[in-house]
Amino acid sequence: MALDTFLLDLLEDPADHGPLRYVASLDVLYNPRIRQAYEVKDDIPVLLTSEARDVDDAEHEKIMNDPTGRDTGRP
């Protein structure tokens, strides 16, 4: 199940307060500016900077090109 659109419109990165990229197929919220990913567990985003993981170039490309991805924040 994907995250609710209303929730996605409100979410921002806790580290730099910018938008995130949500990829439903990978259950991840991603900050491409600092290349860190946050897991989504049981439809709950785990937005703790201590739980974020670094993303390498290959995973960055995969996340950014995934067709299920969308940016958080209001359009």
mmJSON file of the N, C-alpha and C atoms, coordinates in Angstrom:
{"data_MODEL":{"atom_site":{
"group_PDB":["ATOM","ATOM","ATOM","ATOM","ATOM","ATOM","ATOM","ATOM","ATOM","ATOM","ATOM","ATOM","ATOM","ATOM","ATOM","ATOM","ATOM","ATOM","ATOM","ATOM","ATOM","ATOM","ATOM","ATOM","ATOM","ATOM","ATOM","ATOM","ATOM","ATOM","ATOM","ATOM","ATOM","ATOM","ATOM","ATOM","ATOM","ATOM","ATOM","ATOM","ATOM","ATOM","ATOM","ATOM","ATOM","ATOM","ATOM","ATOM","ATOM","ATOM","ATOM","ATOM","ATOM","ATOM","ATOM","ATOM","ATOM","ATOM","ATOM","ATOM","ATOM","ATOM","ATOM","ATOM","ATOM","ATOM","ATOM","ATOM","ATOM","ATOM","ATOM","ATOM","ATOM","ATOM","ATOM","ATOM","ATOM","ATOM","ATOM","ATOM","ATOM","ATOM","ATOM","ATOM","ATOM","ATOM","ATOM","ATOM","ATOM","ATOM","ATOM","ATOM","ATOM","ATOM","ATOM","ATOM","ATOM","ATOM","ATOM","ATOM","ATOM","ATOM","ATOM","ATOM","ATOM","ATOM","ATOM","ATOM","ATOM","ATOM","ATOM","ATOM","ATOM","ATOM","ATOM","ATOM","ATOM","ATOM","ATOM","ATOM","ATOM","ATOM","ATOM","ATOM","ATOM","ATOM","ATOM","ATOM","ATOM","ATOM","ATOM","ATOM","ATOM","ATOM","ATOM","ATOM","ATOM","ATOM","ATOM","ATOM","ATOM","ATOM","ATOM","ATOM","ATOM","ATOM","ATOM","ATOM","ATOM","ATOM","ATOM","ATOM","ATOM","ATOM","ATOM","ATOM","ATOM","ATOM","ATOM","ATOM","ATOM","ATOM","ATOM","ATOM","ATOM","ATOM","ATOM","ATOM","ATOM","ATOM","ATOM","ATOM","ATOM","ATOM","ATOM","ATOM","ATOM","ATOM","ATOM","ATOM","ATOM","ATOM","ATOM","ATOM","ATOM","ATOM","ATOM","ATOM","ATOM","ATOM","ATOM","ATOM","ATOM","ATOM","ATOM","ATOM","ATOM","ATOM","ATOM","ATOM","ATOM","ATOM","ATOM","ATOM","ATOM","ATOM","ATOM","ATOM","ATOM","ATOM","ATOM","ATOM","ATOM","ATOM","ATOM","ATOM","ATOM","ATOM","ATOM","ATOM","ATOM","ATOM","ATOM","ATOM","ATOM"],
"id":[1,2,3,4,5,6,7,8,9,10,11,12,13,14,15,16,17,18,19,20,21,22,23,24,25,26,27,28,29,30,31,32,33,34,35,36,37,38,39,40,41,42,43,44,45,46,47,48,49,50,51,52,53,54,55,56,57,58,59,60,61,62,63,64,65,66,67,68,69,70,71,72,73,74,75,76,77,78,79,80,81,82,83,84,85,86,87,88,89,90,91,92,93,94,95,96,97,98,99,100,101,102,103,104,105,106,107,108,109,110,111,112,113,114,115,116,117,118,119,120,121,122,123,124,125,126,127,128,129,130,131,132,133,134,135,136,137,138,139,140,141,142,143,144,145,146,147,148,149,150,151,152,153,154,155,156,157,158,159,160,161,162,163,164,165,166,167,168,169,170,171,172,173,174,175,176,177,178,179,180,181,182,183,184,185,186,187,188,189,190,191,192,193,194,195,196,197,198,199,200,201,202,203,204,205,206,207,208,209,210,211,212,213,214,215,216,217,218,219,220,221,222,223,224,225],
"type_symbol":["N","C","C","N","C","C","N","C","C","N","C","C","N","C","C","N","C","C","N","C","C","N","C","C","N","C","C","N","C","C","N","C","C","N","C","C","N","C","C","N","C","C","N","C","C","N","C","C","N","C","C","N","C","C","N","C","C","N","C","C","N","C","C","N","C","C","N","C","C","N","C","C","N","C","C","N","C","C","N","C","C","N","C","C","N","C","C","N","C","C","N","C","C","N","C","C","N","C","C","N","C","C","N","C","C","N","C","C","N","C","C","N","C","C","N","C","C","N","C","C","N","C","C","N","C","C","N","C","C","N","C","C","N","C","C","N","C","C","N","C","C","N","C","C","N","C","C","N","C","C","N","C","C","N","C","C","N","C","C","N","C","C","N","C","C","N","C","C","N","C","C","N","C","C","N","C","C","N","C","C","N","C","C","N","C","C","N","C","C","N","C","C","N","C","C","N","C","C","N","C","C","N","C","C","N","C","C","N","C","C","N","C","C","N","C","C","N","C","C","N","C","C","N","C","C"],
"label_atom_id":["N","CA","C","N","CA","C","N","CA","C","N","CA","C","N","CA","C","N","CA","C","N","CA","C","N","CA","C","N","CA","C","N","CA","C","N","CA","C","N","CA","C","N","CA","C","N","CA","C","N","CA","C","N","CA","C","N","CA","C","N","CA","C","N","CA","C","N","CA","C","N","CA","C","N","CA","C","N","CA","C","N","CA","C","N","CA","C","N","CA","C","N","CA","C","N","CA","C","N","CA","C","N","CA","C","N","CA","C","N","CA","C","N","CA","C","N","CA","C","N","CA","C","N","CA","C","N","CA","C","N","CA","C","N","CA","C","N","CA","C","N","CA","C","N","CA","C","N","CA","C","N","CA","C","N","CA","C","N","CA","C","N","CA","C","N","CA","C","N","CA","C","N","CA","C","N","CA","C","N","CA","C","N","CA","C","N","CA","C","N","CA","C","N","CA","C","N","CA","C","N","CA","C","N","CA","C","N","CA","C","N","CA","C","N","CA","C","N","CA","C","N","CA","C","N","CA","C","N","CA","C","N","CA","C","N","CA","C","N","CA","C","N","CA","C","N","CA","C","N","CA","C","N","CA","C","N","CA","C","N","CA","C"],
"label_alt_id":[null,null,null,null,null,null,null,null,null,null,null,null,null,null,null,null,null,null,null,null,null,null,null,null,null,null,null,null,null,null,null,null,null,null,null,null,null,null,null,null,null,null,null,null,null,null,null,null,null,null,null,null,null,null,null,null,null,null,null,null,null,null,null,null,null,null,null,null,null,null,null,null,null,null,null,null,null,null,null,null,null,null,null,null,null,null,null,null,null,null,null,null,null,null,null,null,null,null,null,null,null,null,null,null,null,null,null,null,null,null,null,null,null,null,null,null,null,null,null,null,null,null,null,null,null,null,null,null,null,null,null,null,null,null,null,null,null,null,null,null,null,null,null,null,null,null,null,null,null,null,null,null,null,null,null,null,null,null,null,null,null,null,null,null,null,null,null,null,null,null,null,null,null,null,null,null,null,null,null,null,null,null,null,null,null,null,null,null,null,null,null,null,null,null,null,null,null,null,null,null,null,null,null,null,null,null,null,null,null,null,null,null,null,null,null,null,null,null,null,null,null,null,null,null,null],
"label_comp_id":["MET","MET","MET","ALA","ALA","ALA","LEU","LEU","LEU","ASP","ASP","ASP","THR","THR","THR","PHE","PHE","PHE","LEU","LEU","LEU","LEU","LEU","LEU","ASP","ASP","ASP","LEU","LEU","LEU","LEU","LEU","LEU","GLU","GLU","GLU","ASP","ASP","ASP","PRO","PRO","PRO","ALA","ALA","ALA","ASP","ASP","ASP","HIS","HIS","HIS","GLY","GLY","GLY","PRO","PRO","PRO","LEU","LEU","LEU","ARG","ARG","ARG","TYR","TYR","TYR","VAL","VAL","VAL","ALA","ALA","ALA","SER","SER","SER","LEU","LEU","LEU","ASP","ASP","ASP","VAL","VAL","VAL","LEU","LEU","LEU","TYR","TYR","TYR","ASN","ASN","ASN","PRO","PRO","PRO","ARG","ARG","ARG","ILE","ILE","ILE","ARG","ARG","ARG","GLN","GLN","GLN","ALA","ALA","ALA","TYR","TYR","TYR","GLU","GLU","GLU","VAL","VAL","VAL","LYS","LYS","LYS","ASP","ASP","ASP","ASP","ASP","ASP","ILE","ILE","ILE","PRO","PRO","PRO","VAL","VAL","VAL","LEU","LEU","LEU","LEU","LEU","LEU","THR","THR","THR","SER","SER","SER","GLU","GLU","GLU","ALA","ALA","ALA","ARG","ARG","ARG","ASP","ASP","ASP","VAL","VAL","VAL","ASP","ASP","ASP","ASP","ASP","ASP","ALA","ALA","ALA","GLU","GLU","GLU","HIS","HIS","HIS","GLU","GLU","GLU","LYS","LYS","LYS","ILE","ILE","ILE","MET","MET","MET","ASN","ASN","ASN","ASP","ASP","ASP","PRO","PRO","PRO","THR","THR","THR","GLY","GLY","GLY","ARG","ARG","ARG","ASP","ASP","ASP","THR","THR","THR","GLY","GLY","GLY","ARG","ARG","ARG","PRO","PRO","PRO"],
"label_asym_id":["A","A","A","A","A","A","A","A","A","A","A","A","A","A","A","A","A","A","A","A","A","A","A","A","A","A","A","A","A","A","A","A","A","A","A","A","A","A","A","A","A","A","A","A","A","A","A","A","A","A","A","A","A","A","A","A","A","A","A","A","A","A","A","A","A","A","A","A","A","A","A","A","A","A","A","A","A","A","A","A","A","A","A","A","A","A","A","A","A","A","A","A","A","A","A","A","A","A","A","A","A","A","A","A","A","A","A","A","A","A","A","A","A","A","A","A","A","A","A","A","A","A","A","A","A","A","A","A","A","A","A","A","A","A","A","A","A","A","A","A","A","A","A","A","A","A","A","A","A","A","A","A","A","A","A","A","A","A","A","A","A","A","A","A","A","A","A","A","A","A","A","A","A","A","A","A","A","A","A","A","A","A","A","A","A","A","A","A","A","A","A","A","A","A","A","A","A","A","A","A","A","A","A","A","A","A","A","A","A","A","A","A","A","A","A","A","A","A","A","A","A","A","A","A","A"],
"label_entity_id":["1","1","1","1","1","1","1","1","1","1","1","1","1","1","1","1","1","1","1","1","1","1","1","1","1","1","1","1","1","1","1","1","1","1","1","1","1","1","1","1","1","1","1","1","1","1","1","1","1","1","1","1","1","1","1","1","1","1","1","1","1","1","1","1","1","1","1","1","1","1","1","1","1","1","1","1","1","1","1","1","1","1","1","1","1","1","1","1","1","1","1","1","1","1","1","1","1","1","1","1","1","1","1","1","1","1","1","1","1","1","1","1","1","1","1","1","1","1","1","1","1","1","1","1","1","1","1","1","1","1","1","1","1","1","1","1","1","1","1","1","1","1","1","1","1","1","1","1","1","1","1","1","1","1","1","1","1","1","1","1","1","1","1","1","1","1","1","1","1","1","1","1","1","1","1","1","1","1","1","1","1","1","1","1","1","1","1","1","1","1","1","1","1","1","1","1","1","1","1","1","1","1","1","1","1","1","1","1","1","1","1","1","1","1","1","1","1","1","1","1","1","1","1","1","1"],
"label_seq_id":[1,1,1,2,2,2,3,3,3,4,4,4,5,5,5,6,6,6,7,7,7,8,8,8,9,9,9,10,10,10,11,11,11,12,12,12,13,13,13,14,14,14,15,15,15,16,16,16,17,17,17,18,18,18,19,19,19,20,20,20,21,21,21,22,22,22,23,23,23,24,24,24,25,25,25,26,26,26,27,27,27,28,28,28,29,29,29,30,30,30,31,31,31,32,32,32,33,33,33,34,34,34,35,35,35,36,36,36,37,37,37,38,38,38,39,39,39,40,40,40,41,41,41,42,42,42,43,43,43,44,44,44,45,45,45,46,46,46,47,47,47,48,48,48,49,49,49,50,50,50,51,51,51,52,52,52,53,53,53,54,54,54,55,55,55,56,56,56,57,57,57,58,58,58,59,59,59,60,60,60,61,61,61,62,62,62,63,63,63,64,64,64,65,65,65,66,66,66,67,67,67,68,68,68,69,69,69,70,70,70,71,71,71,72,72,72,73,73,73,74,74,74,75,75,75],
"pdbx_PDB_ins_code":[null,null,null,null,null,null,null,null,null,null,null,null,null,null,null,null,null,null,null,null,null,null,null,null,null,null,null,null,null,null,null,null,null,null,null,null,null,null,null,null,null,null,null,null,null,null,null,null,null,null,null,null,null,null,null,null,null,null,null,null,null,null,null,null,null,null,null,null,null,null,null,null,null,null,null,null,null,null,null,null,null,null,null,null,null,null,null,null,null,null,null,null,null,null,null,null,null,null,null,null,null,null,null,null,null,null,null,null,null,null,null,null,null,null,null,null,null,null,null,null,null,null,null,null,null,null,null,null,null,null,null,null,null,null,null,null,null,null,null,null,null,null,null,null,null,null,null,null,null,null,null,null,null,null,null,null,null,null,null,null,null,null,null,null,null,null,null,null,null,null,null,null,null,null,null,null,null,null,null,null,null,null,null,null,null,null,null,null,null,null,null,null,null,null,null,null,null,null,null,null,null,null,null,null,null,null,null,null,null,null,null,null,null,null,null,null,null,null,null,null,null,null,null,null,null],
"Cartn_x":[0.849,0.0,0.888,0.562,1.335,0.931,1.833,1.533,0.451,-0.323,-1.417,-0.88,-1.557,-1.154,-1.116,-2.068,-2.094,-0.834,-0.436,0.772,2.004,2.072,3.221,3.346,2.228,2.264,2.879,2.871,3.375,4.814,5.277,6.583,7.745,8.77,10.029,11.162,12.355,13.51,13.834,14.042,14.341,15.739,16.628,17.99,18.091,17.536,17.682,16.346,15.262,13.902,13.443,14.061,13.66,12.754,12.262,11.388,12.147,11.388,11.915,11.325,11.901,11.344,10.821,9.521,8.91,8.809,9.35,9.279,8.509,7.263,6.368,6.879,7.421,7.862,9.037,9.784,10.938,10.685,9.519,9.202,10.307,10.604,11.687,11.347,11.787,11.785,13.241,13.547,14.93,15.199,16.33,16.784,17.943,17.706,18.771,19.862,19.579,20.572,21.708,21.379,22.408,22.572,21.83,21.885,21.716,20.617,20.241,18.805,18.569,17.251,16.693,15.379,14.639,13.679,13.638,12.745,11.309,10.377,8.958,8.595,8.256,7.95,6.479,5.777,4.341,3.579,3.892,3.253,3.522,4.614,5.004,6.407,6.558,7.887,8.751,9.943,10.879,11.836,11.421,12.181,13.067,13.952,14.934,16.295,17.014,18.319,19.269,19.108,19.97,19.662,18.493,18.092,18.305,18.671,18.888,20.119,20.086,21.243,21.743,23.045,23.648,23.301,23.223,22.851,24.007,24.41,25.488,24.929,25.829,25.422,24.403,24.604,23.696,22.292,22.212,20.902,20.244,21.035,20.512,19.801,20.452,19.852,18.571,18.602,17.424,16.245,16.511,15.451,14.913,15.802,15.387,14.641,14.899,14.253,13.081,12.747,11.641,10.315,9.487,8.218,7.197,7.398,6.463,6.87,7.943,8.435,7.653,7.582,7.013,7.641,7.698,8.29,7.259,7.749,6.875,6.73,5.827,5.571,4.417,3.959,2.829,3.331,2.594,3.016,2.967],
"Cartn_y":[-1.189,0.0,1.243,2.201,3.436,4.429,5.352,6.403,7.324,7.875,8.779,10.062,10.526,11.727,12.946,13.06,14.192,14.193,13.034,12.922,13.291,12.794,13.096,14.597,15.301,16.743,17.48,16.86,17.503,17.127,15.992,15.488,16.305,16.44,17.056,16.33,16.504,15.842,16.479,15.668,16.234,16.856,16.492,17.025,18.405,18.581,19.865,20.543,19.936,20.493,20.718,20.01,20.077,18.901,18.875,17.778,16.46,15.393,14.039,13.407,12.322,11.531,10.237,10.002,8.771,7.778,6.582,5.509,4.35,4.211,3.213,1.791,1.502,0.135,-0.288,0.67,0.359,0.664,1.209,1.637,2.497,3.585,4.456,5.917,6.777,8.221,8.619,9.396,9.656,11.14,11.576,12.946,12.926,13.322,13.267,14.314,15.35,16.394,15.895,15.072,14.543,13.025,12.459,11.031,10.144,10.397,9.559,9.095,7.847,7.234,6.886,7.021,6.664,5.545,4.516,3.392,3.748,3.094,3.157,1.749,1.625,0.317,0.263,-0.716,-0.876,0.419,1.078,2.327,3.497,3.41,4.493,4.954,6.21,6.711,6.847,6.3,6.385,7.542,8.743,9.944,10.383,9.5,9.791,9.865,10.963,11.099,9.987,9.479,8.387,7.066,6.952,5.738,5.841,7.024,7.21,6.417,5.999,5.277,5.978,5.874,6.472,5.664,6.36,5.745,5.946,4.862,4.961,5.401,5.592,6.098,5.199,3.896,2.959,3.017,3.026,3.087,4.455,5.512,6.847,6.847,6.3,6.239,5.412,4.288,3.416,4.163,4.858,5.591,6.725,7.489,8.66,8.289,7.101,6.681,5.732,5.418,4.504,5.177,4.521,5.138,5.312,4.66,4.837,6.003,6.707,7.795,9.087,9.845,11.184,12.002,13.301,14.185,14.554,14.753,15.211,16.732,17.242,18.681,18.998,20.187,20.622,20.966,20.511,20.802,22.272],
"Cartn_z":[0.0,0.0,0.0,-0.818,-0.927,0.158,0.428,1.392,0.85,1.749,1.418,0.766,-0.258,-0.982,-0.062,0.824,1.764,2.614,3.121,3.931,3.105,1.88,1.023,0.754,0.677,0.466,1.652,2.83,4.043,4.393,3.906,4.322,3.778,4.62,4.207,4.919,4.409,5.0,6.357,7.401,8.714,8.784,7.867,7.903,7.262,6.054,5.367,5.06,5.481,5.364,3.918,2.988,1.592,1.242,0.004,-0.427,-0.538,-0.495,-0.639,-1.885,-2.314,-3.421,-2.811,-2.965,-2.463,-3.602,-3.378,-4.375,-3.743,-4.158,-3.573,-3.781,-4.953,-5.235,-4.365,-3.834,-2.983,-1.509,-1.183,0.185,0.769,0.065,0.502,0.229,1.112,0.907,0.755,-0.269,-0.635,-0.79,-0.251,-0.425,-1.417,-2.67,-3.674,-3.456,-2.681,-2.448,-1.558,-0.566,0.333,0.195,-0.769,-1.088,0.147,0.846,1.972,1.807,2.232,2.106,3.48,3.583,4.79,4.421,5.226,4.976,5.343,4.67,5.016,5.481,6.764,7.342,7.742,7.207,7.494,7.24,6.112,5.693,6.64,7.417,8.31,7.924,7.53,7.18,8.437,8.392,9.515,9.201,9.566,9.229,10.393,10.779,11.819,11.148,11.343,10.696,11.124,12.325,12.791,12.087,11.453,10.743,9.235,8.738,7.302,6.862,5.588,5.052,3.806,3.578,2.397,1.156,0.024,-1.252,-2.23,-2.901,-3.888,-5.239,-6.217,-7.533,-8.227,-8.161,-8.841,-8.235,-6.908,-6.265,-6.503,-6.523,-6.813,-8.166,-9.185,-10.525,-10.519,-9.799,-9.72,-9.076,-7.99,-7.294,-8.164,-8.752,-9.522,-10.808,-11.343,-12.59,-12.391,-11.156,-10.881,-11.249,-12.05,-12.481,-11.356,-10.21,-9.096,-8.2,-8.553,-7.723,-7.915,-6.841,-6.876,-5.771,-5.967,-4.978,-3.925,-2.704,-1.624,-1.715,-0.956,-0.977,-1.896,-1.798,-2.624,-4.031,-5.064,-6.439,-6.783],
"occupancy":[1.0,1.0,1.0,1.0,1.0,1.0,1.0,1.0,1.0,1.0,1.0,1.0,1.0,1.0,1.0,1.0,1.0,1.0,1.0,1.0,1.0,1.0,1.0,1.0,1.0,1.0,1.0,1.0,1.0,1.0,1.0,1.0,1.0,1.0,1.0,1.0,1.0,1.0,1.0,1.0,1.0,1.0,1.0,1.0,1.0,1.0,1.0,1.0,1.0,1.0,1.0,1.0,1.0,1.0,1.0,1.0,1.0,1.0,1.0,1.0,1.0,1.0,1.0,1.0,1.0,1.0,1.0,1.0,1.0,1.0,1.0,1.0,1.0,1.0,1.0,1.0,1.0,1.0,1.0,1.0,1.0,1.0,1.0,1.0,1.0,1.0,1.0,1.0,1.0,1.0,1.0,1.0,1.0,1.0,1.0,1.0,1.0,1.0,1.0,1.0,1.0,1.0,1.0,1.0,1.0,1.0,1.0,1.0,1.0,1.0,1.0,1.0,1.0,1.0,1.0,1.0,1.0,1.0,1.0,1.0,1.0,1.0,1.0,1.0,1.0,1.0,1.0,1.0,1.0,1.0,1.0,1.0,1.0,1.0,1.0,1.0,1.0,1.0,1.0,1.0,1.0,1.0,1.0,1.0,1.0,1.0,1.0,1.0,1.0,1.0,1.0,1.0,1.0,1.0,1.0,1.0,1.0,1.0,1.0,1.0,1.0,1.0,1.0,1.0,1.0,1.0,1.0,1.0,1.0,1.0,1.0,1.0,1.0,1.0,1.0,1.0,1.0,1.0,1.0,1.0,1.0,1.0,1.0,1.0,1.0,1.0,1.0,1.0,1.0,1.0,1.0,1.0,1.0,1.0,1.0,1.0,1.0,1.0,1.0,1.0,1.0,1.0,1.0,1.0,1.0,1.0,1.0,1.0,1.0,1.0,1.0,1.0,1.0,1.0,1.0,1.0,1.0,1.0,1.0,1.0,1.0,1.0,1.0,1.0,1.0],
"B_iso_or_equiv":[0.0,0.0,0.0,0.0,0.0,0.0,0.0,0.0,0.0,0.0,0.0,0.0,0.0,0.0,0.0,0.0,0.0,0.0,0.0,0.0,0.0,0.0,0.0,0.0,0.0,0.0,0.0,0.0,0.0,0.0,0.0,0.0,0.0,0.0,0.0,0.0,0.0,0.0,0.0,0.0,0.0,0.0,0.0,0.0,0.0,0.0,0.0,0.0,0.0,0.0,0.0,0.0,0.0,0.0,0.0,0.0,0.0,0.0,0.0,0.0,0.0,0.0,0.0,0.0,0.0,0.0,0.0,0.0,0.0,0.0,0.0,0.0,0.0,0.0,0.0,0.0,0.0,0.0,0.0,0.0,0.0,0.0,0.0,0.0,0.0,0.0,0.0,0.0,0.0,0.0,0.0,0.0,0.0,0.0,0.0,0.0,0.0,0.0,0.0,0.0,0.0,0.0,0.0,0.0,0.0,0.0,0.0,0.0,0.0,0.0,0.0,0.0,0.0,0.0,0.0,0.0,0.0,0.0,0.0,0.0,0.0,0.0,0.0,0.0,0.0,0.0,0.0,0.0,0.0,0.0,0.0,0.0,0.0,0.0,0.0,0.0,0.0,0.0,0.0,0.0,0.0,0.0,0.0,0.0,0.0,0.0,0.0,0.0,0.0,0.0,0.0,0.0,0.0,0.0,0.0,0.0,0.0,0.0,0.0,0.0,0.0,0.0,0.0,0.0,0.0,0.0,0.0,0.0,0.0,0.0,0.0,0.0,0.0,0.0,0.0,0.0,0.0,0.0,0.0,0.0,0.0,0.0,0.0,0.0,0.0,0.0,0.0,0.0,0.0,0.0,0.0,0.0,0.0,0.0,0.0,0.0,0.0,0.0,0.0,0.0,0.0,0.0,0.0,0.0,0.0,0.0,0.0,0.0,0.0,0.0,0.0,0.0,0.0,0.0,0.0,0.0,0.0,0.0,0.0,0.0,0.0,0.0,0.0,0.0,0.0],
"pdbx_formal_charge":[null,null,null,null,null,null,null,null,null,null,null,null,null,null,null,null,null,null,null,null,null,null,null,null,null,null,null,null,null,null,null,null,null,null,null,null,null,null,null,null,null,null,null,null,null,null,null,null,null,null,null,null,null,null,null,null,null,null,null,null,null,null,null,null,null,null,null,null,null,null,null,null,null,null,null,null,null,null,null,null,null,null,null,null,null,null,null,null,null,null,null,null,null,null,null,null,null,null,null,null,null,null,null,null,null,null,null,null,null,null,null,null,null,null,null,null,null,null,null,null,null,null,null,null,null,null,null,null,null,null,null,null,null,null,null,null,null,null,null,null,null,null,null,null,null,null,null,null,null,null,null,null,null,null,null,null,null,null,null,null,null,null,null,null,null,null,null,null,null,null,null,null,null,null,null,null,null,null,null,null,null,null,null,null,null,null,null,null,null,null,null,null,null,null,null,null,null,null,null,null,null,null,null,null,null,null,null,null,null,null,null,null,null,null,null,null,null,null,null,null,null,null,null,null,null],
"auth_seq_id":[1,1,1,2,2,2,3,3,3,4,4,4,5,5,5,6,6,6,7,7,7,8,8,8,9,9,9,10,10,10,11,11,11,12,12,12,13,13,13,14,14,14,15,15,15,16,16,16,17,17,17,18,18,18,19,19,19,20,20,20,21,21,21,22,22,22,23,23,23,24,24,24,25,25,25,26,26,26,27,27,27,28,28,28,29,29,29,30,30,30,31,31,31,32,32,32,33,33,33,34,34,34,35,35,35,36,36,36,37,37,37,38,38,38,39,39,39,40,40,40,41,41,41,42,42,42,43,43,43,44,44,44,45,45,45,46,46,46,47,47,47,48,48,48,49,49,49,50,50,50,51,51,51,52,52,52,53,53,53,54,54,54,55,55,55,56,56,56,57,57,57,58,58,58,59,59,59,60,60,60,61,61,61,62,62,62,63,63,63,64,64,64,65,65,65,66,66,66,67,67,67,68,68,68,69,69,69,70,70,70,71,71,71,72,72,72,73,73,73,74,74,74,75,75,75],
"auth_comp_id":["MET","MET","MET","ALA","ALA","ALA","LEU","LEU","LEU","ASP","ASP","ASP","THR","THR","THR","PHE","PHE","PHE","LEU","LEU","LEU","LEU","LEU","LEU","ASP","ASP","ASP","LEU","LEU","LEU","LEU","LEU","LEU","GLU","GLU","GLU","ASP","ASP","ASP","PRO","PRO","PRO","ALA","ALA","ALA","ASP","ASP","ASP","HIS","HIS","HIS","GLY","GLY","GLY","PRO","PRO","PRO","LEU","LEU","LEU","ARG","ARG","ARG","TYR","TYR","TYR","VAL","VAL","VAL","ALA","ALA","ALA","SER","SER","SER","LEU","LEU","LEU","ASP","ASP","ASP","VAL","VAL","VAL","LEU","LEU","LEU","TYR","TYR","TYR","ASN","ASN","ASN","PRO","PRO","PRO","ARG","ARG","ARG","ILE","ILE","ILE","ARG","ARG","ARG","GLN","GLN","GLN","ALA","ALA","ALA","TYR","TYR","TYR","GLU","GLU","GLU","VAL","VAL","VAL","LYS","LYS","LYS","ASP","ASP","ASP","ASP","ASP","ASP","ILE","ILE","ILE","PRO","PRO","PRO","VAL","VAL","VAL","LEU","LEU","LEU","LEU","LEU","LEU","THR","THR","THR","SER","SER","SER","GLU","GLU","GLU","ALA","ALA","ALA","ARG","ARG","ARG","ASP","ASP","ASP","VAL","VAL","VAL","ASP","ASP","ASP","ASP","ASP","ASP","ALA","ALA","ALA","GLU","GLU","GLU","HIS","HIS","HIS","GLU","GLU","GLU","LYS","LYS","LYS","ILE","ILE","ILE","MET","MET","MET","ASN","ASN","ASN","ASP","ASP","ASP","PRO","PRO","PRO","THR","THR","THR","GLY","GLY","GLY","ARG","ARG","ARG","ASP","ASP","ASP","THR","THR","THR","GLY","GLY","GLY","ARG","ARG","ARG","PRO","PRO","PRO"],
"auth_asym_id":["A","A","A","A","A","A","A","A","A","A","A","A","A","A","A","A","A","A","A","A","A","A","A","A","A","A","A","A","A","A","A","A","A","A","A","A","A","A","A","A","A","A","A","A","A","A","A","A","A","A","A","A","A","A","A","A","A","A","A","A","A","A","A","A","A","A","A","A","A","A","A","A","A","A","A","A","A","A","A","A","A","A","A","A","A","A","A","A","A","A","A","A","A","A","A","A","A","A","A","A","A","A","A","A","A","A","A","A","A","A","A","A","A","A","A","A","A","A","A","A","A","A","A","A","A","A","A","A","A","A","A","A","A","A","A","A","A","A","A","A","A","A","A","A","A","A","A","A","A","A","A","A","A","A","A","A","A","A","A","A","A","A","A","A","A","A","A","A","A","A","A","A","A","A","A","A","A","A","A","A","A","A","A","A","A","A","A","A","A","A","A","A","A","A","A","A","A","A","A","A","A","A","A","A","A","A","A","A","A","A","A","A","A","A","A","A","A","A","A","A","A","A","A","A","A"],
"auth_atom_id":["N","CA","C","N","CA","C","N","CA","C","N","CA","C","N","CA","C","N","CA","C","N","CA","C","N","CA","C","N","CA","C","N","CA","C","N","CA","C","N","CA","C","N","CA","C","N","CA","C","N","CA","C","N","CA","C","N","CA","C","N","CA","C","N","CA","C","N","CA","C","N","CA","C","N","CA","C","N","CA","C","N","CA","C","N","CA","C","N","CA","C","N","CA","C","N","CA","C","N","CA","C","N","CA","C","N","CA","C","N","CA","C","N","CA","C","N","CA","C","N","CA","C","N","CA","C","N","CA","C","N","CA","C","N","CA","C","N","CA","C","N","CA","C","N","CA","C","N","CA","C","N","CA","C","N","CA","C","N","CA","C","N","CA","C","N","CA","C","N","CA","C","N","CA","C","N","CA","C","N","CA","C","N","CA","C","N","CA","C","N","CA","C","N","CA","C","N","CA","C","N","CA","C","N","CA","C","N","CA","C","N","CA","C","N","CA","C","N","CA","C","N","CA","C","N","CA","C","N","CA","C","N","CA","C","N","CA","C","N","CA","C","N","CA","C","N","CA","C","N","CA","C","N","CA","C","N","CA","C","N","CA","C"],
"pdbx_PDB_model_num":[1,1,1,1,1,1,1,1,1,1,1,1,1,1,1,1,1,1,1,1,1,1,1,1,1,1,1,1,1,1,1,1,1,1,1,1,1,1,1,1,1,1,1,1,1,1,1,1,1,1,1,1,1,1,1,1,1,1,1,1,1,1,1,1,1,1,1,1,1,1,1,1,1,1,1,1,1,1,1,1,1,1,1,1,1,1,1,1,1,1,1,1,1,1,1,1,1,1,1,1,1,1,1,1,1,1,1,1,1,1,1,1,1,1,1,1,1,1,1,1,1,1,1,1,1,1,1,1,1,1,1,1,1,1,1,1,1,1,1,1,1,1,1,1,1,1,1,1,1,1,1,1,1,1,1,1,1,1,1,1,1,1,1,1,1,1,1,1,1,1,1,1,1,1,1,1,1,1,1,1,1,1,1,1,1,1,1,1,1,1,1,1,1,1,1,1,1,1,1,1,1,1,1,1,1,1,1,1,1,1,1,1,1,1,1,1,1,1,1,1,1,1,1,1,1]
}}}
